[in-house]
Amino acid sequence: MKGIILSLVLISGILTSNKVLSQSEVPLNVTSIVNLNLEDAQKVLGEKGYEIAGSNFFKKTQLWWNETDKVCISLSYNKGKEHKVESVKQGEAASCKSGVEAARKVWEKYHDGPAPVNSPGIEKERQKLSAKGYVVSYWIEDIAPGRSTEYWKSESNECMHIVWNTLDKSDVSVSDCEAKYSVNPAPKK
């Protein structure tokens, strides 16, 4: 009898050690982000083929979707200054899919290079920035209702942007922006 029980335990151990990962589980290569700060975790997820599908700042959670593997994960982070990732678990695939579709629609408005618009006011501001050593990085169509913007960067990644009324190219203004906005944040296609 002991031999039969021992055989069953061994067979059970072999079967579970060779278990195939089901879609309801979090891939092991993703659990490595636990204890990373949120920014580093986001980079790791991006390198592994995940796209952000949703974020809830108040609950301190984010959804991420891997289109290739059809995997949705939900991560939770703490309220500390670095926002350390505390846990990663399976997310709801339908929520991830709809979140990614919505995010992709937003990114469609981000374009590398200069905006294909001209007006005396926009050209005047472009010339001023160019004379100061800035170059166009990217532009966003309708960053806000009726407003578009073009981002410029210097060699030291200082950022300036030109904003104008989308309909008639009037009401042009220029201001500085955070250095992180000097490069197009849209995911590369």
C-alpha positions as CSV (number, residue, x, y, z in Angstrom):
1,M,0.0,0.0,0.0
2,K,2.8,2.4,0.9
3,G,4.3,1.7,-2.6
4,I,1.1,2.7,-4.3
5,I,0.8,5.9,-2.3
6,L,4.5,6.8,-3.0
7,S,3.9,6.1,-6.7
8,L,0.9,8.4,-6.8
9,V,2.8,11.1,-5.0
10,L,5.7,10.8,-7.5
11,I,3.3,10.8,-10.5
12,S,1.5,13.8,-9.1
13,G,4.8,15.7,-8.5
14,I,5.9,14.9,-12.1
15,L,2.6,16.1,-13.6
16,T,2.5,19.4,-11.6
17,S,6.2,20.2,-12.3
18,N,5.5,19.8,-16.1
19,K,2.3,21.9,-15.9
20,V,1.6,24.1,-18.9
21,L,0.9,27.7,-18.0
22,S,-2.8,28.4,-18.4
23,Q,-4.2,31.8,-19.5
24,S,-5.6,32.3,-16.0
25,E,-2.1,32.5,-14.5
26,V,0.5,35.3,-14.5
27,P,3.6,34.4,-16.5
28,L,6.7,33.9,-14.4
29,N,8.7,36.4,-16.4
30,V,6.2,39.1,-15.4
31,T,6.3,38.4,-11.7
32,S,9.9,39.8,-11.7
33,I,8.4,43.3,-11.6
34,V,7.3,42.9,-8.0
35,N,9.3,45.3,-5.8
36,L,10.4,47.4,-8.8
37,N,9.4,51.1,-8.9
38,L,6.5,51.7,-11.2
39,E,8.5,53.4,-13.9
40,D,11.1,50.6,-14.1
41,A,8.3,48.0,-14.1
42,Q,6.6,49.8,-17.0
43,K,9.8,49.6,-19.0
44,V,10.1,45.9,-18.3
45,L,6.5,45.2,-19.3
46,G,7.0,47.2,-22.5
47,E,10.1,45.2,-23.4
48,K,8.1,42.0,-22.9
49,G,5.4,43.1,-25.4
50,Y,2.8,44.5,-23.0
51,E,0.8,47.7,-23.6
52,I,-0.9,49.7,-20.8
53,A,-4.6,49.1,-20.9
54,G,-5.8,51.2,-18.0
55,S,-4.7,52.9,-14.8
56,N,-6.5,53.8,-11.7
57,F,-4.5,56.4,-9.7
58,F,-6.8,56.3,-6.7
59,K,-6.7,52.5,-6.4
60,K,-3.0,52.4,-7.4
61,T,-3.6,49.8,-10.0
62,Q,-2.8,49.3,-13.7
63,L,-3.9,46.9,-16.4
64,W,-1.5,45.6,-19.0
65,W,-2.2,43.6,-22.1
66,N,0.1,41.3,-24.2
67,E,-1.5,41.0,-27.6
68,T,0.8,38.1,-28.8
69,D,0.2,35.9,-25.7
70,K,-3.4,37.1,-25.1
71,V,-2.4,37.8,-21.4
72,C,-3.9,40.5,-19.2
73,I,-2.3,41.4,-15.9
74,S,-3.2,43.7,-13.2
75,L,-0.5,45.3,-11.0
76,S,-0.9,47.1,-7.7
77,Y,1.6,49.6,-6.4
78,N,2.1,51.4,-3.1
79,K,1.4,55.0,-2.3
80,G,5.1,55.7,-1.5
81,K,7.2,58.2,-3.5
82,E,8.7,55.5,-5.8
83,H,5.4,53.6,-6.2
84,K,6.8,50.1,-5.7
85,V,4.9,47.3,-7.4
86,E,3.4,45.2,-4.7
87,S,1.6,42.5,-6.6
88,V,0.9,41.2,-10.1
89,K,-2.2,39.1,-10.8
90,Q,-4.4,38.0,-13.7
91,G,-6.5,40.8,-15.1
92,E,-9.8,40.5,-17.0
93,A,-9.0,40.1,-20.7
94,A,-12.1,42.0,-21.9
95,S,-11.1,45.0,-19.8
96,C,-7.6,44.9,-21.1
97,K,-8.7,44.6,-24.7
98,S,-11.1,47.6,-24.5
99,G,-8.5,49.6,-22.6
100,V,-5.8,49.0,-25.2
101,E,-8.2,49.9,-28.0
102,A,-9.1,53.2,-26.3
103,A,-5.4,54.0,-25.7
104,R,-4.5,53.2,-29.3
105,K,-7.1,55.8,-30.5
106,V,-5.4,58.4,-28.3
107,W,-1.9,57.6,-29.7
108,E,-3.2,58.0,-33.3
109,K,-3.1,61.8,-32.7
110,Y,0.7,61.7,-32.0
111,H,2.9,62.3,-35.1
112,D,6.7,62.5,-35.5
113,G,8.1,65.5,-37.2
114,P,6.5,68.9,-37.8
115,A,2.8,69.5,-38.1
116,P,1.6,70.0,-41.7
117,V,0.2,73.4,-41.0
118,N,1.3,76.9,-41.8
119,S,0.3,80.3,-40.7
120,P,2.2,83.5,-40.2
121,G,2.0,83.2,-36.4
122,I,3.1,79.5,-36.4
123,E,6.0,80.2,-38.8
124,K,7.2,83.2,-36.8
125,E,7.4,81.0,-33.6
126,R,9.0,78.2,-35.5
127,Q,11.7,80.6,-36.8
128,K,12.4,81.9,-33.2
129,L,12.8,78.3,-31.8
130,S,15.0,77.2,-34.7
131,A,17.2,80.3,-34.2
132,K,17.7,79.2,-30.6
133,G,18.8,75.7,-31.7
134,Y,15.6,73.9,-31.2
135,V,14.3,71.2,-33.6
136,V,10.8,69.8,-34.1
137,S,10.3,66.5,-32.3
138,Y,6.6,65.7,-32.8
139,W,3.1,67.2,-32.8
140,I,-0.3,66.2,-31.4
141,E,-3.5,66.8,-33.3
142,D,-6.3,68.1,-31.1
143,I,-4.4,67.8,-27.8
144,A,-7.5,69.5,-26.4
145,P,-10.7,70.3,-28.2
146,G,-9.8,72.8,-30.9
147,R,-6.1,73.0,-29.9
148,S,-3.0,71.3,-31.5
149,T,0.6,71.5,-30.4
150,E,4.1,71.0,-31.8
151,Y,6.9,70.0,-29.5
152,W,10.5,71.1,-30.0
153,K,13.7,70.0,-28.3
154,S,17.2,71.3,-27.9
155,E,20.4,69.3,-27.8
156,S,20.2,69.2,-24.0
157,N,16.6,67.9,-24.3
158,E,15.0,71.1,-23.1
159,C,11.5,71.3,-24.3
160,M,9.3,74.0,-25.8
161,H,5.9,73.8,-27.5
162,I,3.8,75.8,-29.9
163,V,0.1,75.7,-29.4
164,W,-2.5,77.0,-31.9
165,N,-6.2,77.0,-32.6
166,T,-6.7,73.9,-34.9
167,L,-9.5,75.4,-37.0
168,D,-8.0,78.7,-38.1
169,K,-4.3,78.4,-37.0
170,S,-4.7,81.5,-34.8
171,D,-4.2,82.2,-31.1
172,V,-0.6,80.9,-31.3
173,S,1.4,80.7,-28.1
174,V,4.8,79.2,-27.0
175,S,5.9,78.0,-23.7
176,D,8.4,75.6,-22.1
177,C,7.5,72.1,-21.1
178,E,9.1,69.3,-19.0
179,A,12.1,67.6,-20.6
180,K,10.3,64.3,-20.7
181,Y,8.0,65.7,-23.3
182,S,10.8,66.5,-25.7
183,V,10.4,63.0,-27.3
184,N,7.2,61.5,-28.7
185,P,5.8,59.3,-26.0
186,A,3.6,57.3,-28.4
187,P,4.4,53.7,-28.7
188,K,6.4,52.9,-31.8
189,K,4.5,51.1,-34.5
